[in-house]
């Protein structure tokens, strides 16, 4: 009789494990894809960080220069985008890389940007630019770069454009 009860007892003891695993799988909610997050609504410019410093708040950008906070960027599911700022409109194509950690598009001279954060509320795009690129942009905007000019040539400068859900 003990030999007949062993398989039944073993089956009864392991049943909760299978039920628990099934429930755990059901509890996992699948969130929206990155494409769905990106195309869900337009994005409003919030700030630009250069080497971790918010240059939109430091007074480093002259008042007559374009303000990132006026930028409205809309990504469409057909891999097109529209960027609007201060009465100007730009459009083009976009795409993610295979693991959706980079976005490729021809906006603001960027050909590629790292997707540092993408949630329902925030879109943070990062890239590195050379000291020469920053100097050229600063000269065009008549901005004093201060200590950045002292960096060695070829030094990569981390830039992050932060956009938010309006």
C-alpha positions, 0 to 999 in steps of 0.5 A: 500500500505504501508503494501505491501512495508514494506516487499519489503523495508526490503528485499532490506535493508537486501540484502547488508548484505547477499552479504557482508557476502558472499564476506567476506567468499570468501575473506578468503584464506585458507593457507597451513596446518601445515603438508604441511608447514613442508614437503614443503622443507628441513629445515636448522639449524639456531640457538639454544636458551637456556633460550633465549640466542643464544648459537650458537653465544656466544662461549659456544659451542666448535669448535669441537662440532656439529654445528646446522647450518650444520643440514638439516632436511627433513620431508616427508608426509609419516611421516618419516624424515631424518636428515643430519649433518656433514656427519652423517644421521639419520632417523625416524618417526614423527607425530603431536599431534591432534591440531598440536602444538607438534611434536613427533619424536626421534631426538636428544633425543627429544621425543616431541617438542613444535611447537613454530612457523611454517611458510613457512620460519621458524620452531621453536621447543621448549622443556624444559630440566632438569639441569641434562640433560644440565650438562650431555650434557655439560660434553660430549661436554666439555662445561663450563656451568657457571651460569647454574651450580648454578641453583637448581636441577630440574630447567627446562631450555627452549631450542629452536631449530630454523630452516629456509628455505634454 
